[in-house]
């Protein structure tokens, strides 16, 4: 296992971060509501110098636990066998900003960032033909540090635009930094929460993405985001819950998850695809976790 140090990183003293924090406080919108992502949690679990490390964005060592290297190999083997476009080899991983990596002769260097991203893109390509479509515009709700946005820009040649949105000011700040560092910000702009209604026009987006985000925010916030997506007439929504096959919201940290399906239905989103993130039960058991991929369509 290795993690590559980075020569430059986001700074907690950056005036841009202070400005975003002020603006999000003043917005007083349910879109910025928090439970899991409280200011105390962010201060404790996010190191800006290593924001791609094992922290609040992507669990790595904590996710795989014992026999970590073996589990990375099993997961990489699975992803490679379900990757007809060869994205795993094409996208690559440099370990920047503290990202934990493993290097294998067969797969070169892999990370959870890379493996999860290829697995998610492969799902979208399998069900929507994403990699062959031209001009697809996406909005990512809870985009974090821009993990999937970076990989989408790398992988999808015909991508129209990939808007990155988040209700956490630190995430908006880091996402801006990371996508600019990757040279991807022109195709994947980061949109602050108080600019969403102005920047994202109704009918502009073809797909919304929410990976491990609704399940970490209160019901009111998730409901507000679903309402925003419906108001923008986003016809498809791909989401990945943290806890099994059903979307939930986090009403109390570590104790109570609330069923989010009524909110999806209320805003016109109906489930059209649900499948395990890892389709082979033996591999899922070896790697661990119980993630599922859910695809919703707007019914009105």
TORKOL-4160 file (C-alpha; in steps of 0.2 Angstrom, whole numbers, padded with zeros to 4 digits, m for minus):
300
<pt num="1" X="0000" Y="0000" Z="0000"/>
<pt num="2" X="0006" Y="0018" Z="m0004"/>
<pt num="3" X="0000" Y="0035" Z="m0003"/>
<pt num="4" X="0008" Y="0049" Z="m0014"/>
<pt num="5" X="0011" Y="0066" Z="m0005"/>
<pt num="6" X="0006" Y="0081" Z="m0015"/>
<pt num="7" X="0016" Y="0096" Z="m0018"/>
<pt num="8" X="0002" Y="0108" Z="m0016"/>
<pt num="9" X="m0015" Y="0106" Z="m0007"/>
<pt num="10" X="m0030" Y="0116" Z="m0002"/>
<pt num="11" X="m0027" Y="0127" Z="0012"/>
<pt num="12" X="m0039" Y="0130" Z="0027"/>
<pt num="13" X="m0033" Y="0148" Z="0027"/>
<pt num="14" X="m0039" Y="0151" Z="0009"/>
<pt num="15" X="m0051" Y="0166" Z="0008"/>
<pt num="16" X="m0061" Y="0156" Z="m0005"/>
<pt num="17" X="m0066" Y="0143" Z="0009"/>
<pt num="18" X="m0070" Y="0156" Z="0021"/>
<pt num="19" X="m0082" Y="0164" Z="0008"/>
<pt num="20" X="m0090" Y="0148" Z="0004"/>
<pt num="21" X="m0093" Y="0145" Z="0023"/>
<pt num="22" X="m0101" Y="0162" Z="0025"/>
<pt num="23" X="m0112" Y="0160" Z="0010"/>
<pt num="24" X="m0118" Y="0143" Z="0015"/>
<pt num="25" X="m0122" Y="0149" Z="0032"/>
<pt num="26" X="m0132" Y="0164" Z="0025"/>
<pt num="27" X="m0141" Y="0153" Z="0012"/>
<pt num="28" X="m0152" Y="0145" Z="0026"/>
<pt num="29" X="m0158" Y="0132" Z="0014"/>
<pt num="30" X="m0163" Y="0114" Z="0017"/>
<pt num="31" X="m0150" Y="0110" Z="0003"/>
<pt num="32" X="m0136" Y="0113" Z="0016"/>
<pt num="33" X="m0144" Y="0104" Z="0030"/>
<pt num="34" X="m0133" Y="0092" Z="0039"/>
<pt num="35" X="m0133" Y="0077" Z="0051"/>
<pt num="36" X="m0118" Y="0066" Z="0047"/>
<pt num="37" X="m0108" Y="0080" Z="0039"/>
<pt num="38" X="m0109" Y="0092" Z="0054"/>
<pt num="39" X="m0095" Y="0105" Z="0056"/>
<pt num="40" X="m0088" Y="0095" Z="0070"/>
<pt num="41" X="m0087" Y="0080" Z="0059"/>
<pt num="42" X="m0078" Y="0089" Z="0045"/>
<pt num="43" X="m0066" Y="0097" Z="0056"/>
<pt num="44" X="m0061" Y="0080" Z="0064"/>
<pt num="45" X="m0061" Y="0069" Z="0049"/>
<pt num="46" X="m0056" Y="0080" Z="0034"/>
<pt num="47" X="m0037" Y="0084" Z="0032"/>
<pt num="48" X="m0036" Y="0096" Z="0017"/>
<pt num="49" X="m0018" Y="0091" Z="0013"/>
<pt num="50" X="m0024" Y="0073" Z="0010"/>
<pt num="51" X="m0042" Y="0074" Z="0005"/>
<pt num="52" X="m0041" Y="0059" Z="m0006"/>
<pt num="53" X="m0034" Y="0048" Z="0009"/>
<pt num="54" X="m0044" Y="0037" Z="0020"/>
<pt num="55" X="m0056" Y="0050" Z="0027"/>
<pt num="56" X="m0074" Y="0056" Z="0026"/>
<pt num="57" X="m0075" Y="0055" Z="0007"/>
<pt num="58" X="m0069" Y="0038" Z="0003"/>
<pt num="59" X="m0065" Y="0024" Z="0016"/>
<pt num="60" X="m0051" Y="0014" Z="0010"/>
<pt num="61" X="m0041" Y="0004" Z="0024"/>
<pt num="62" X="m0057" Y="0006" Z="0035"/>
<pt num="63" X="m0068" Y="m0001" Z="0022"/>
<pt num="64" X="m0058" Y="m0016" Z="0017"/>
<pt num="65" X="m0051" Y="m0020" Z="0035"/>
<pt num="66" X="m0040" Y="m0036" Z="0037"/>
<pt num="67" X="m0032" Y="m0044" Z="0021"/>
<pt num="68" X="m0034" Y="m0027" Z="0013"/>
<pt num="69" X="m0022" Y="m0030" Z="m0002"/>
<pt num="70" X="m0030" Y="m0047" Z="m0006"/>
<pt num="71" X="m0047" Y="m0038" Z="m0006"/>
<pt num="72" X="m0041" Y="m0025" Z="m0017"/>
<pt num="73" X="m0035" Y="m0038" Z="m0029"/>
<pt num="74" X="m0051" Y="m0048" Z="m0029"/>
<pt num="75" X="m0061" Y="m0031" Z="m0032"/>
<pt num="76" X="m0049" Y="m0026" Z="m0046"/>
<pt num="77" X="m0051" Y="m0043" Z="m0054"/>
<pt num="78" X="m0070" Y="m0041" Z="m0053"/>
<pt num="79" X="m0070" Y="m0024" Z="m0060"/>
<pt num="80" X="m0058" Y="m0029" Z="m0074"/>
<pt num="81" X="m0069" Y="m0043" Z="m0079"/>
<pt num="82" X="m0085" Y="m0032" Z="m0080"/>
<pt num="83" X="m0075" Y="m0018" Z="m0089"/>
<pt num="84" X="m0078" Y="m0021" Z="m0108"/>
<pt num="85" X="m0071" Y="m0003" Z="m0112"/>
<pt num="86" X="m0055" Y="m0006" Z="m0103"/>
<pt num="87" X="m0057" Y="0009" Z="m0092"/>
<pt num="88" X="m0047" Y="0002" Z="m0078"/>
<pt num="89" X="m0031" Y="0002" Z="m0088"/>
<pt num="90" X="m0035" Y="0018" Z="m0097"/>
<pt num="91" X="m0040" Y="0030" Z="m0083"/>
<pt num="92" X="m0025" Y="0026" Z="m0071"/>
<pt num="93" X="m0021" Y="0031" Z="m0053"/>
<pt num="94" X="m0006" Y="0042" Z="m0047"/>
<pt num="95" X="m0010" Y="0042" Z="m0028"/>
<pt num="96" X="m0011" Y="0061" Z="m0027"/>
<pt num="97" X="m0017" Y="0070" Z="m0011"/>
<pt num="98" X="m0015" Y="0055" Z="0000"/>
<pt num="99" X="m0025" Y="0042" Z="m0010"/>
<pt num="100" X="m0021" Y="0024" Z="m0004"/>
<pt num="101" X="m0015" Y="0013" Z="m0018"/>
<pt num="102" X="m0010" Y="m0005" Z="m0022"/>
<pt num="103" X="0001" Y="m0010" Z="m0036"/>
<pt num="104" X="m0001" Y="m0027" Z="m0045"/>
<pt num="105" X="0008" Y="m0034" Z="m0060"/>
<pt num="106" X="m0009" Y="m0038" Z="m0068"/>
<pt num="107" X="m0018" Y="m0021" Z="m0065"/>
<pt num="108" X="m0004" Y="m0009" Z="m0062"/>
<pt num="109" X="m0009" Y="0004" Z="m0048"/>
<pt num="110" X="m0027" Y="0004" Z="m0042"/>
<pt num="111" X="m0037" Y="0013" Z="m0028"/>
<pt num="112" X="m0054" Y="0013" Z="m0021"/>
<pt num="113" X="m0057" Y="0029" Z="m0031"/>
<pt num="114" X="m0053" Y="0021" Z="m0047"/>
<pt num="115" X="m0061" Y="0004" Z="m0044"/>
<pt num="116" X="m0078" Y="0012" Z="m0038"/>
<pt num="117" X="m0078" Y="0024" Z="m0052"/>
<pt num="118" X="m0075" Y="0011" Z="m0066"/>
<pt num="119" X="m0088" Y="0000" Z="m0058"/>
<pt num="120" X="m0101" Y="0015" Z="m0057"/>
<pt num="121" X="m0097" Y="0020" Z="m0075"/>
<pt num="122" X="m0099" Y="0003" Z="m0081"/>
<pt num="123" X="m0116" Y="0001" Z="m0073"/>
<pt num="124" X="m0121" Y="0017" Z="m0082"/>
<pt num="125" X="m0114" Y="0012" Z="m0099"/>
<pt num="126" X="m0123" Y="m0005" Z="m0097"/>
<pt num="127" X="m0140" Y="0002" Z="m0094"/>
<pt num="128" X="m0139" Y="0019" Z="m0102"/>
<pt num="129" X="m0126" Y="0017" Z="m0116"/>
<pt num="130" X="m0117" Y="0032" Z="m0107"/>
<pt num="131" X="m0100" Y="0030" Z="m0116"/>
<pt num="132" X="m0108" Y="0030" Z="m0133"/>
<pt num="133" X="m0119" Y="0045" Z="m0130"/>
<pt num="134" X="m0115" Y="0063" Z="m0136"/>
<pt num="135" X="m0118" Y="0078" Z="m0126"/>
<pt num="136" X="m0124" Y="0070" Z="m0110"/>
<pt num="137" X="m0125" Y="0083" Z="m0096"/>
<pt num="138" X="m0125" Y="0077" Z="m0078"/>
<pt num="139" X="m0127" Y="0084" Z="m0061"/>
<pt num="140" X="m0119" Y="0076" Z="m0046"/>
<pt num="141" X="m0127" Y="0079" Z="m0030"/>
<pt num="142" X="m0115" Y="0077" Z="m0016"/>
<pt num="143" X="m0100" Y="0077" Z="m0027"/>
<pt num="144" X="m0087" Y="0077" Z="m0013"/>
<pt num="145" X="m0070" Y="0080" Z="m0019"/>
<pt num="146" X="m0075" Y="0077" Z="m0037"/>
<pt num="147" X="m0069" Y="0059" Z="m0038"/>
<pt num="148" X="m0082" Y="0053" Z="m0051"/>
<pt num="149" X="m0082" Y="0070" Z="m0060"/>
<pt num="150" X="m0064" Y="0068" Z="m0064"/>
<pt num="151" X="m0066" Y="0050" Z="m0070"/>
<pt num="152" X="m0081" Y="0054" Z="m0081"/>
<pt num="153" X="m0071" Y="0068" Z="m0089"/>
<pt num="154" X="m0058" Y="0055" Z="m0093"/>
<pt num="155" X="m0069" Y="0041" Z="m0099"/>
<pt num="156" X="m0084" Y="0049" Z="m0108"/>
<pt num="157" X="m0078" Y="0057" Z="m0124"/>
<pt num="158" X="m0095" Y="0064" Z="m0128"/>
<pt num="159" X="m0099" Y="0071" Z="m0111"/>
<pt num="160" X="m0108" Y="0088" Z="m0112"/>
<pt num="161" X="m0105" Y="0095" Z="m0095"/>
<pt num="162" X="m0104" Y="0088" Z="m0077"/>
<pt num="163" X="m0110" Y="0099" Z="m0064"/>
<pt num="164" X="m0104" Y="0096" Z="m0046"/>
<pt num="165" X="m0115" Y="0101" Z="m0032"/>
<pt num="166" X="m0114" Y="0099" Z="m0013"/>
<pt num="167" X="m0122" Y="0106" Z="0002"/>
<pt num="168" X="m0105" Y="0106" Z="0012"/>
<pt num="169" X="m0094" Y="0121" Z="0009"/>
<pt num="170" X="m0078" Y="0112" Z="0012"/>
<pt num="171" X="m0083" Y="0099" Z="m0002"/>
<pt num="172" X="m0087" Y="0113" Z="m0014"/>
<pt num="173" X="m0070" Y="0121" Z="m0010"/>
<pt num="174" X="m0060" Y="0105" Z="m0012"/>
<pt num="175" X="m0070" Y="0100" Z="m0028"/>
<pt num="176" X="m0065" Y="0116" Z="m0036"/>
<pt num="177" X="m0047" Y="0114" Z="m0032"/>
<pt num="178" X="m0046" Y="0095" Z="m0037"/>
<pt num="179" X="m0055" Y="0097" Z="m0054"/>
<pt num="180" X="m0044" Y="0112" Z="m0058"/>
<pt num="181" X="m0029" Y="0102" Z="m0053"/>
<pt num="182" X="m0034" Y="0088" Z="m0065"/>
<pt num="183" X="m0038" Y="0100" Z="m0079"/>
<pt num="184" X="m0056" Y="0095" Z="m0079"/>
<pt num="185" X="m0065" Y="0110" Z="m0072"/>
<pt num="186" X="m0070" Y="0117" Z="m0090"/>
<pt num="187" X="m0080" Y="0101" Z="m0092"/>
<pt num="188" X="m0085" Y="0098" Z="m0074"/>
<pt num="189" X="m0088" Y="0115" Z="m0066"/>
<pt num="190" X="m0092" Y="0116" Z="m0047"/>
<pt num="191" X="m0108" Y="0125" Z="m0043"/>
<pt num="192" X="m0110" Y="0132" Z="m0026"/>
<pt num="193" X="m0127" Y="0129" Z="m0017"/>
<pt num="194" X="m0132" Y="0147" Z="m0019"/>
<pt num="195" X="m0129" Y="0147" Z="m0038"/>
<pt num="196" X="m0138" Y="0131" Z="m0042"/>
<pt num="197" X="m0155" Y="0139" Z="m0048"/>
<pt num="198" X="m0146" Y="0151" Z="m0059"/>
<pt num="199" X="m0133" Y="0140" Z="m0067"/>
<pt num="200" X="m0143" Y="0123" Z="m0069"/>
<pt num="201" X="m0158" Y="0127" Z="m0080"/>
<pt num="202" X="m0173" Y="0117" Z="m0082"/>
<pt num="203" X="m0171" Y="0103" Z="m0095"/>
<pt num="204" X="m0152" Y="0106" Z="m0095"/>
<pt num="205" X="m0147" Y="0089" Z="m0087"/>
<pt num="206" X="m0150" Y="0072" Z="m0093"/>
<pt num="207" X="m0144" Y="0062" Z="m0078"/>
<pt num="208" X="m0142" Y="0066" Z="m0059"/>
<pt num="209" X="m0130" Y="0056" Z="m0048"/>
<pt num="210" X="m0129" Y="0054" Z="m0030"/>
<pt num="211" X="m0116" Y="0042" Z="m0023"/>
<pt num="212" X="m0117" Y="0039" Z="m0004"/>
<pt num="213" X="m0124" Y="0056" Z="m0001"/>
<pt num="214" X="m0143" Y="0056" Z="0002"/>
<pt num="215" X="m0140" Y="0043" Z="0016"/>
<pt num="216" X="m0128" Y="0055" Z="0025"/>
<pt num="217" X="m0140" Y="0070" Z="0026"/>
<pt num="218" X="m0157" Y="0073" Z="0035"/>
<pt num="219" X="m0173" Y="0069" Z="0026"/>
<pt num="220" X="m0177" Y="0087" Z="0024"/>
<pt num="221" X="m0161" Y="0090" Z="0014"/>
<pt num="222" X="m0163" Y="0074" Z="0003"/>
<pt num="223" X="m0181" Y="0079" Z="0000"/>
<pt num="224" X="m0176" Y="0097" Z="m0005"/>
<pt num="225" X="m0162" Y="0090" Z="m0017"/>
<pt num="226" X="m0175" Y="0078" Z="m0025"/>
<pt num="227" X="m0187" Y="0093" Z="m0027"/>
<pt num="228" X="m0173" Y="0103" Z="m0035"/>
<pt num="229" X="m0169" Y="0089" Z="m0048"/>
<pt num="230" X="m0188" Y="0087" Z="m0052"/>
<pt num="231" X="m0190" Y="0106" Z="m0054"/>
<pt num="232" X="m0175" Y="0105" Z="m0067"/>
<pt num="233" X="m0184" Y="0090" Z="m0075"/>
<pt num="234" X="m0169" Y="0078" Z="m0074"/>
<pt num="235" X="m0176" Y="0062" Z="m0081"/>
<pt num="236" X="m0164" Y="0050" Z="m0074"/>
<pt num="237" X="m0156" Y="0048" Z="m0056"/>
<pt num="238" X="m0143" Y="0036" Z="m0051"/>
<pt num="239" X="m0140" Y="0034" Z="m0033"/>
<pt num="240" X="m0130" Y="0022" Z="m0021"/>
<pt num="241" X="m0135" Y="0021" Z="m0003"/>
<pt num="242" X="m0124" Y="0016" Z="0011"/>
<pt num="243" X="m0135" Y="0003" Z="0019"/>
<pt num="244" X="m0141" Y="m0011" Z="0008"/>
<pt num="245" X="m0153" Y="m0010" Z="m0007"/>
<pt num="246" X="m0165" Y="0004" Z="m0001"/>
<pt num="247" X="m0162" Y="0023" Z="m0001"/>
<pt num="248" X="m0162" Y="0031" Z="0016"/>
<pt num="249" X="m0159" Y="0048" Z="0025"/>
<pt num="250" X="m0149" Y="0050" Z="0041"/>
<pt num="251" X="m0160" Y="0058" Z="0054"/>
<pt num="252" X="m0147" Y="0054" Z="0069"/>
<pt num="253" X="m0129" Y="0050" Z="0066"/>
<pt num="254" X="m0126" Y="0031" Z="0069"/>
<pt num="255" X="m0143" Y="0027" Z="0075"/>
<pt num="256" X="m0158" Y="0031" Z="0064"/>
<pt num="257" X="m0160" Y="0030" Z="0045"/>
<pt num="258" X="m0176" Y="0035" Z="0037"/>
<pt num="259" X="m0184" Y="0027" Z="0022"/>
<pt num="260" X="m0182" Y="0039" Z="0007"/>
<pt num="261" X="m0193" Y="0030" Z="m0005"/>
<pt num="262" X="m0208" Y="0041" Z="m0001"/>
<pt num="263" X="m0198" Y="0057" Z="m0006"/>
<pt num="264" X="m0193" Y="0049" Z="m0022"/>
<pt num="265" X="m0211" Y="0045" Z="m0026"/>
<pt num="266" X="m0217" Y="0062" Z="m0021"/>
<pt num="267" X="m0206" Y="0070" Z="m0033"/>
<pt num="268" X="m0210" Y="0058" Z="m0047"/>
<pt num="269" X="m0195" Y="0047" Z="m0047"/>
<pt num="270" X="m0199" Y="0028" Z="m0049"/>
<pt num="271" X="m0186" Y="0014" Z="m0048"/>
<pt num="272" X="m0182" Y="0006" Z="m0064"/>
<pt num="273" X="m0166" Y="m0004" Z="m0060"/>
<pt num="274" X="m0159" Y="m0011" Z="m0043"/>
<pt num="275" X="m0144" Y="m0022" Z="m0043"/>
<pt num="276" X="m0129" Y="m0026" Z="m0032"/>
<pt num="277" X="m0114" Y="m0015" Z="m0035"/>
<pt num="278" X="m0105" Y="m0032" Z="m0036"/>
<pt num="279" X="m0115" Y="m0044" Z="m0046"/>
<pt num="280" X="m0105" Y="m0060" Z="m0041"/>
<pt num="281" X="m0111" Y="m0065" Z="m0023"/>
<pt num="282" X="m0094" Y="m0074" Z="m0019"/>
<pt num="283" X="m0084" Y="m0058" Z="m0023"/>
<pt num="284" X="m0096" Y="m0047" Z="m0014"/>
<pt num="285" X="m0094" Y="m0058" Z="0002"/>
<pt num="286" X="m0075" Y="m0058" Z="0000"/>
<pt num="287" X="m0074" Y="m0039" Z="m0003"/>
<pt num="288" X="m0087" Y="m0035" Z="0010"/>
<pt num="289" X="m0101" Y="m0021" Z="0010"/>
<pt num="290" X="m0118" Y="m0022" Z="0004"/>
<pt num="291" X="m0119" Y="m0008" Z="m0009"/>
<pt num="292" X="m0132" Y="m0007" Z="m0022"/>
<pt num="293" X="m0135" Y="0003" Z="m0038"/>
<pt num="294" X="m0152" Y="0011" Z="m0040"/>
<pt num="295" X="m0158" Y="0019" Z="m0056"/>
<pt num="296" X="m0174" Y="0030" Z="m0055"/>
<pt num="297" X="m0184" Y="0038" Z="m0069"/>
<pt num="298" X="m0194" Y="0054" Z="m0068"/>
<pt num="299" X="m0212" Y="0049" Z="m0071"/>
<pt num="300" X="m0219" Y="0066" Z="m0075"/>
